[in-house]
Amino acid sequence: MNQPTTRKATVGCTFCGTLNKVDLDRAGDGPKCGDCGRPIRLDRPLKVTDADFDRVVRGAGVPIVVDFYADWCGPCKVMAPALDEFAGDHAGEVLVLKLDTDANQATAQKFGIKGIPTLIAFANGAETGRHVGMADGAALASLAGV
């Protein structure tokens, strides 16, 4: 008899930075950080860093879209609402991450980021697609495969 599979992801707490394993099938139940007890909001892009990027991307049981951005980037700011909406619409189904390329140059270099915004999709820890430049909700959904 087949056991039902759960979709899990390791995500950082926005408030204290602690990595937490979250059951995405129960995302609507309002997961909380195991360390500080504050909510883990999966309905918005979550920040990742050089230190936790590999662990978060490798450990996800759902597609991931990573926005490689910088705070000073005008097109990144213009695209942010579409990314926020996509994350909200696909909470628990797609994990949306943001990586500040200025503060996390090792990961940006590892993936050959030459222009921002760059969006990279991952599945099972491997890159599955890439989009350079601004993207709307339809482009994000296509990239994520949803």
Biotite code that builds the C-alpha atoms (Angstrom):
import biotite.structure as struc

atoms = struc.array([
    struc.Atom([0.000, 0.000, 0.000], chain_id="A", res_id=1, res_name="MET", atom_name="CA", element="C"),
    struc.Atom([1.373, 3.403, -0.964], chain_id="A", res_id=2, res_name="ASN", atom_name="CA", element="C"),
    struc.Atom([1.851, 5.911, 1.807], chain_id="A", res_id=3, res_name="GLN", atom_name="CA", element="C"),
    struc.Atom([0.748, 9.466, 0.976], chain_id="A", res_id=4, res_name="PRO", atom_name="CA", element="C"),
    struc.Atom([3.720, 11.715, 0.389], chain_id="A", res_id=5, res_name="THR", atom_name="CA", element="C"),
    struc.Atom([4.005, 15.026, 2.144], chain_id="A", res_id=6, res_name="THR", atom_name="CA", element="C"),
    struc.Atom([5.539, 18.061, 0.572], chain_id="A", res_id=7, res_name="ARG", atom_name="CA", element="C"),
    struc.Atom([8.092, 19.595, 2.896], chain_id="A", res_id=8, res_name="LYS", atom_name="CA", element="C"),
    struc.Atom([10.450, 22.530, 2.645], chain_id="A", res_id=9, res_name="ALA", atom_name="CA", element="C"),
    struc.Atom([13.135, 24.048, 4.816], chain_id="A", res_id=10, res_name="THR", atom_name="CA", element="C"),
    struc.Atom([12.606, 27.792, 5.151], chain_id="A", res_id=11, res_name="VAL", atom_name="CA", element="C"),
    struc.Atom([14.102, 30.543, 7.267], chain_id="A", res_id=12, res_name="GLY", atom_name="CA", element="C"),
    struc.Atom([12.067, 32.436, 9.808], chain_id="A", res_id=13, res_name="CYS", atom_name="CA", element="C"),
    struc.Atom([11.701, 36.072, 8.733], chain_id="A", res_id=14, res_name="THR", atom_name="CA", element="C"),
    struc.Atom([12.026, 37.217, 12.338], chain_id="A", res_id=15, res_name="PHE", atom_name="CA", element="C"),
    struc.Atom([14.897, 35.195, 13.834], chain_id="A", res_id=16, res_name="CYS", atom_name="CA", element="C"),
    struc.Atom([16.504, 33.488, 10.811], chain_id="A", res_id=17, res_name="GLY", atom_name="CA", element="C"),
    struc.Atom([16.152, 29.951, 12.212], chain_id="A", res_id=18, res_name="THR", atom_name="CA", element="C"),
    struc.Atom([15.677, 27.299, 9.528], chain_id="A", res_id=19, res_name="LEU", atom_name="CA", element="C"),
    struc.Atom([12.435, 25.354, 9.979], chain_id="A", res_id=20, res_name="ASN", atom_name="CA", element="C"),
    struc.Atom([11.101, 22.258, 8.203], chain_id="A", res_id=21, res_name="LYS", atom_name="CA", element="C"),
    struc.Atom([7.547, 23.012, 7.110], chain_id="A", res_id=22, res_name="VAL", atom_name="CA", element="C"),
    struc.Atom([4.851, 20.639, 5.830], chain_id="A", res_id=23, res_name="ASP", atom_name="CA", element="C"),
    struc.Atom([3.550, 22.510, 2.789], chain_id="A", res_id=24, res_name="LEU", atom_name="CA", element="C"),
    struc.Atom([0.395, 20.387, 2.688], chain_id="A", res_id=25, res_name="ASP", atom_name="CA", element="C"),
    struc.Atom([-0.519, 22.161, 5.932], chain_id="A", res_id=26, res_name="ARG", atom_name="CA", element="C"),
    struc.Atom([0.573, 25.663, 4.868], chain_id="A", res_id=27, res_name="ALA", atom_name="CA", element="C"),
    struc.Atom([-2.949, 26.960, 5.478], chain_id="A", res_id=28, res_name="GLY", atom_name="CA", element="C"),
    struc.Atom([-2.707, 25.959, 9.154], chain_id="A", res_id=29, res_name="ASP", atom_name="CA", element="C"),
    struc.Atom([-0.224, 28.764, 9.788], chain_id="A", res_id=30, res_name="GLY", atom_name="CA", element="C"),
    struc.Atom([3.158, 27.181, 10.524], chain_id="A", res_id=31, res_name="PRO", atom_name="CA", element="C"),
    struc.Atom([5.213, 28.782, 13.286], chain_id="A", res_id=32, res_name="LYS", atom_name="CA", element="C"),
    struc.Atom([8.957, 29.021, 13.873], chain_id="A", res_id=33, res_name="CYS", atom_name="CA", element="C"),
    struc.Atom([10.193, 26.293, 16.201], chain_id="A", res_id=34, res_name="GLY", atom_name="CA", element="C"),
    struc.Atom([12.569, 28.764, 17.849], chain_id="A", res_id=35, res_name="ASP", atom_name="CA", element="C"),
    struc.Atom([10.738, 32.088, 18.284], chain_id="A", res_id=36, res_name="CYS", atom_name="CA", element="C"),
    struc.Atom([7.148, 30.907, 17.739], chain_id="A", res_id=37, res_name="GLY", atom_name="CA", element="C"),
    struc.Atom([6.331, 33.637, 15.223], chain_id="A", res_id=38, res_name="ARG", atom_name="CA", element="C"),
    struc.Atom([4.455, 32.846, 11.995], chain_id="A", res_id=39, res_name="PRO", atom_name="CA", element="C"),
    struc.Atom([6.208, 31.515, 8.899], chain_id="A", res_id=40, res_name="ILE", atom_name="CA", element="C"),
    struc.Atom([4.436, 33.214, 6.004], chain_id="A", res_id=41, res_name="ARG", atom_name="CA", element="C"),
    struc.Atom([4.608, 31.100, 2.863], chain_id="A", res_id=42, res_name="LEU", atom_name="CA", element="C"),
    struc.Atom([2.310, 33.454, 0.971], chain_id="A", res_id=43, res_name="ASP", atom_name="CA", element="C"),
    struc.Atom([5.122, 35.864, 0.176], chain_id="A", res_id=44, res_name="ARG", atom_name="CA", element="C"),
    struc.Atom([8.695, 35.627, -1.104], chain_id="A", res_id=45, res_name="PRO", atom_name="CA", element="C"),
    struc.Atom([11.145, 34.472, 1.569], chain_id="A", res_id=46, res_name="LEU", atom_name="CA", element="C"),
    struc.Atom([14.702, 35.763, 1.754], chain_id="A", res_id=47, res_name="LYS", atom_name="CA", element="C"),
    struc.Atom([17.604, 33.343, 1.412], chain_id="A", res_id=48, res_name="VAL", atom_name="CA", element="C"),
    struc.Atom([21.323, 33.924, 1.833], chain_id="A", res_id=49, res_name="THR", atom_name="CA", element="C"),
    struc.Atom([24.596, 32.347, 0.782], chain_id="A", res_id=50, res_name="ASP", atom_name="CA", element="C"),
    struc.Atom([24.562, 30.483, 4.102], chain_id="A", res_id=51, res_name="ALA", atom_name="CA", element="C"),
    struc.Atom([21.186, 28.764, 3.669], chain_id="A", res_id=52, res_name="ASP", atom_name="CA", element="C"),
    struc.Atom([20.537, 28.751, -0.087], chain_id="A", res_id=53, res_name="PHE", atom_name="CA", element="C"),
    struc.Atom([21.684, 25.181, -0.833], chain_id="A", res_id=54, res_name="ASP", atom_name="CA", element="C"),
    struc.Atom([19.854, 23.688, 2.132], chain_id="A", res_id=55, res_name="ARG", atom_name="CA", element="C"),
    struc.Atom([16.587, 25.459, 1.298], chain_id="A", res_id=56, res_name="VAL", atom_name="CA", element="C"),
    struc.Atom([16.694, 24.634, -2.422], chain_id="A", res_id=57, res_name="VAL", atom_name="CA", element="C"),
    struc.Atom([17.804, 21.005, -1.987], chain_id="A", res_id=58, res_name="ARG", atom_name="CA", element="C"),
    struc.Atom([15.229, 20.249, 0.684], chain_id="A", res_id=59, res_name="GLY", atom_name="CA", element="C"),
    struc.Atom([12.060, 21.431, -1.038], chain_id="A", res_id=60, res_name="ALA", atom_name="CA", element="C"),
    struc.Atom([9.364, 19.008, -2.126], chain_id="A", res_id=61, res_name="GLY", atom_name="CA", element="C"),
    struc.Atom([7.763, 21.608, -4.417], chain_id="A", res_id=62, res_name="VAL", atom_name="CA", element="C"),
    struc.Atom([9.030, 23.746, -7.308], chain_id="A", res_id=63, res_name="PRO", atom_name="CA", element="C"),
    struc.Atom([11.034, 26.802, -6.307], chain_id="A", res_id=64, res_name="ILE", atom_name="CA", element="C"),
    struc.Atom([11.367, 30.159, -8.028], chain_id="A", res_id=65, res_name="VAL", atom_name="CA", element="C"),
    struc.Atom([14.278, 32.323, -6.868], chain_id="A", res_id=66, res_name="VAL", atom_name="CA", element="C"),
    struc.Atom([14.362, 36.041, -7.613], chain_id="A", res_id=67, res_name="ASP", atom_name="CA", element="C"),
    struc.Atom([17.976, 37.221, -7.805], chain_id="A", res_id=68, res_name="PHE", atom_name="CA", element="C"),
    struc.Atom([17.629, 40.959, -7.147], chain_id="A", res_id=69, res_name="TYR", atom_name="CA", element="C"),
    struc.Atom([19.234, 44.048, -5.610], chain_id="A", res_id=70, res_name="ALA", atom_name="CA", element="C"),
    struc.Atom([17.605, 46.791, -3.541], chain_id="A", res_id=71, res_name="ASP", atom_name="CA", element="C"),
    struc.Atom([18.784, 49.519, -5.921], chain_id="A", res_id=72, res_name="TRP", atom_name="CA", element="C"),
    struc.Atom([17.374, 47.783, -9.049], chain_id="A", res_id=73, res_name="CYS", atom_name="CA", element="C"),
    struc.Atom([14.400, 49.656, -10.538], chain_id="A", res_id=74, res_name="GLY", atom_name="CA", element="C"),
    struc.Atom([13.036, 46.732, -12.606], chain_id="A", res_id=75, res_name="PRO", atom_name="CA", element="C"),
    struc.Atom([13.322, 44.488, -9.500], chain_id="A", res_id=76, res_name="CYS", atom_name="CA", element="C"),
    struc.Atom([11.136, 46.927, -7.557], chain_id="A", res_id=77, res_name="LYS", atom_name="CA", element="C"),
    struc.Atom([8.608, 47.154, -10.386], chain_id="A", res_id=78, res_name="VAL", atom_name="CA", element="C"),
    struc.Atom([8.368, 43.342, -10.602], chain_id="A", res_id=79, res_name="MET", atom_name="CA", element="C"),
    struc.Atom([8.010, 42.865, -6.815], chain_id="A", res_id=80, res_name="ALA", atom_name="CA", element="C"),
    struc.Atom([4.188, 43.129, -6.719], chain_id="A", res_id=81, res_name="PRO", atom_name="CA", element="C"),
    struc.Atom([3.822, 40.405, -9.387], chain_id="A", res_id=82, res_name="ALA", atom_name="CA", element="C"),
    struc.Atom([6.203, 38.177, -7.417], chain_id="A", res_id=83, res_name="LEU", atom_name="CA", element="C"),
    struc.Atom([4.257, 38.857, -4.195], chain_id="A", res_id=84, res_name="ASP", atom_name="CA", element="C"),
    struc.Atom([0.957, 38.034, -5.898], chain_id="A", res_id=85, res_name="GLU", atom_name="CA", element="C"),
    struc.Atom([2.372, 34.851, -7.432], chain_id="A", res_id=86, res_name="PHE", atom_name="CA", element="C"),
    struc.Atom([3.685, 33.719, -4.034], chain_id="A", res_id=87, res_name="ALA", atom_name="CA", element="C"),
    struc.Atom([0.286, 34.373, -2.447], chain_id="A", res_id=88, res_name="GLY", atom_name="CA", element="C"),
    struc.Atom([-1.625, 32.588, -5.190], chain_id="A", res_id=89, res_name="ASP", atom_name="CA", element="C"),
    struc.Atom([0.662, 29.530, -5.051], chain_id="A", res_id=90, res_name="HIS", atom_name="CA", element="C"),
    struc.Atom([1.426, 29.301, -1.298], chain_id="A", res_id=91, res_name="ALA", atom_name="CA", element="C"),
    struc.Atom([2.178, 25.687, -0.423], chain_id="A", res_id=92, res_name="GLY", atom_name="CA", element="C"),
    struc.Atom([2.416, 24.780, -4.109], chain_id="A", res_id=93, res_name="GLU", atom_name="CA", element="C"),
    struc.Atom([5.514, 26.782, -5.123], chain_id="A", res_id=94, res_name="VAL", atom_name="CA", element="C"),
    struc.Atom([8.185, 28.191, -2.833], chain_id="A", res_id=95, res_name="LEU", atom_name="CA", element="C"),
    struc.Atom([9.158, 31.731, -3.847], chain_id="A", res_id=96, res_name="VAL", atom_name="CA", element="C"),
    struc.Atom([12.546, 32.926, -2.639], chain_id="A", res_id=97, res_name="LEU", atom_name="CA", element="C"),
    struc.Atom([14.517, 36.178, -2.951], chain_id="A", res_id=98, res_name="LYS", atom_name="CA", element="C"),
    struc.Atom([18.298, 36.458, -2.912], chain_id="A", res_id=99, res_name="LEU", atom_name="CA", element="C"),
    struc.Atom([19.949, 39.889, -2.661], chain_id="A", res_id=100, res_name="ASP", atom_name="CA", element="C"),
    struc.Atom([22.856, 39.615, -5.102], chain_id="A", res_id=101, res_name="THR", atom_name="CA", element="C"),
    struc.Atom([24.796, 42.447, -3.450], chain_id="A", res_id=102, res_name="ASP", atom_name="CA", element="C"),
    struc.Atom([24.743, 40.819, -0.016], chain_id="A", res_id=103, res_name="ALA", atom_name="CA", element="C"),
    struc.Atom([25.095, 37.237, -1.324], chain_id="A", res_id=104, res_name="ASN", atom_name="CA", element="C"),
    struc.Atom([27.660, 37.415, -4.085], chain_id="A", res_id=105, res_name="GLN", atom_name="CA", element="C"),
    struc.Atom([28.878, 33.804, -3.767], chain_id="A", res_id=106, res_name="ALA", atom_name="CA", element="C"),
    struc.Atom([25.492, 32.337, -4.739], chain_id="A", res_id=107, res_name="THR", atom_name="CA", element="C"),
    struc.Atom([24.971, 34.929, -7.477], chain_id="A", res_id=108, res_name="ALA", atom_name="CA", element="C"),
    struc.Atom([28.387, 34.054, -8.901], chain_id="A", res_id=109, res_name="GLN", atom_name="CA", element="C"),
    struc.Atom([27.731, 30.298, -8.603], chain_id="A", res_id=110, res_name="LYS", atom_name="CA", element="C"),
    struc.Atom([24.672, 30.712, -10.853], chain_id="A", res_id=111, res_name="PHE", atom_name="CA", element="C"),
    struc.Atom([26.329, 33.137, -13.251], chain_id="A", res_id=112, res_name="GLY", atom_name="CA", element="C"),
    struc.Atom([23.985, 36.039, -12.550], chain_id="A", res_id=113, res_name="ILE", atom_name="CA", element="C"),
    struc.Atom([24.995, 38.825, -14.910], chain_id="A", res_id=114, res_name="LYS", atom_name="CA", element="C"),
    struc.Atom([21.793, 40.889, -14.965], chain_id="A", res_id=115, res_name="GLY", atom_name="CA", element="C"),
    struc.Atom([18.958, 41.452, -12.549], chain_id="A", res_id=116, res_name="ILE", atom_name="CA", element="C"),
    struc.Atom([16.254, 40.620, -12.031], chain_id="A", res_id=117, res_name="PRO", atom_name="CA", element="C"),
    struc.Atom([17.044, 37.013, -12.889], chain_id="A", res_id=118, res_name="THR", atom_name="CA", element="C"),
    struc.Atom([14.542, 34.322, -11.946], chain_id="A", res_id=119, res_name="LEU", atom_name="CA", element="C"),
    struc.Atom([15.668, 30.709, -11.683], chain_id="A", res_id=120, res_name="ILE", atom_name="CA", element="C"),
    struc.Atom([13.324, 27.766, -11.173], chain_id="A", res_id=121, res_name="ALA", atom_name="CA", element="C"),
    struc.Atom([14.448, 24.638, -9.319], chain_id="A", res_id=122, res_name="PHE", atom_name="CA", element="C"),
    struc.Atom([12.959, 21.184, -8.831], chain_id="A", res_id=123, res_name="ALA", atom_name="CA", element="C"),
    struc.Atom([14.563, 18.528, -6.648], chain_id="A", res_id=124, res_name="ASN", atom_name="CA", element="C"),
    struc.Atom([17.543, 20.840, -6.127], chain_id="A", res_id=125, res_name="GLY", atom_name="CA", element="C"),
    struc.Atom([18.338, 21.222, -9.839], chain_id="A", res_id=126, res_name="ALA", atom_name="CA", element="C"),
    struc.Atom([17.843, 24.260, -12.063], chain_id="A", res_id=127, res_name="GLU", atom_name="CA", element="C"),
    struc.Atom([14.910, 23.722, -14.440], chain_id="A", res_id=128, res_name="THR", atom_name="CA", element="C"),
    struc.Atom([14.536, 27.122, -16.044], chain_id="A", res_id=129, res_name="GLY", atom_name="CA", element="C"),
    struc.Atom([15.731, 30.709, -16.119], chain_id="A", res_id=130, res_name="ARG", atom_name="CA", element="C"),
    struc.Atom([14.249, 34.086, -17.037], chain_id="A", res_id=131, res_name="HIS", atom_name="CA", element="C"),
    struc.Atom([16.291, 37.293, -17.188], chain_id="A", res_id=132, res_name="VAL", atom_name="CA", element="C"),
    struc.Atom([14.417, 40.579, -16.865], chain_id="A", res_id=133, res_name="GLY", atom_name="CA", element="C"),
    struc.Atom([11.003, 41.487, -15.528], chain_id="A", res_id=134, res_name="MET", atom_name="CA", element="C"),
    struc.Atom([8.317, 38.809, -15.474], chain_id="A", res_id=135, res_name="ALA", atom_name="CA", element="C"),
    struc.Atom([4.570, 38.877, -14.956], chain_id="A", res_id=136, res_name="ASP", atom_name="CA", element="C"),
    struc.Atom([2.411, 36.232, -13.261], chain_id="A", res_id=137, res_name="GLY", atom_name="CA", element="C"),
    struc.Atom([2.030, 34.161, -16.441], chain_id="A", res_id=138, res_name="ALA", atom_name="CA", element="C"),
    struc.Atom([5.816, 34.065, -16.978], chain_id="A", res_id=139, res_name="ALA", atom_name="CA", element="C"),
    struc.Atom([6.336, 33.099, -13.321], chain_id="A", res_id=140, res_name="LEU", atom_name="CA", element="C"),
    struc.Atom([3.763, 30.292, -13.573], chain_id="A", res_id=141, res_name="ALA", atom_name="CA", element="C"),
    struc.Atom([5.350, 29.003, -16.766], chain_id="A", res_id=142, res_name="SER", atom_name="CA", element="C"),
    struc.Atom([8.806, 29.099, -15.206], chain_id="A", res_id=143, res_name="LEU", atom_name="CA", element="C"),
    struc.Atom([7.581, 27.236, -12.116], chain_id="A", res_id=144, res_name="ALA", atom_name="CA", element="C"),
    struc.Atom([5.643, 24.716, -14.189], chain_id="A", res_id=145, res_name="GLY", atom_name="CA", element="C"),
    struc.Atom([2.248, 25.448, -12.602], chain_id="A", res_id=146, res_name="VAL", atom_name="CA", element="C"),
])
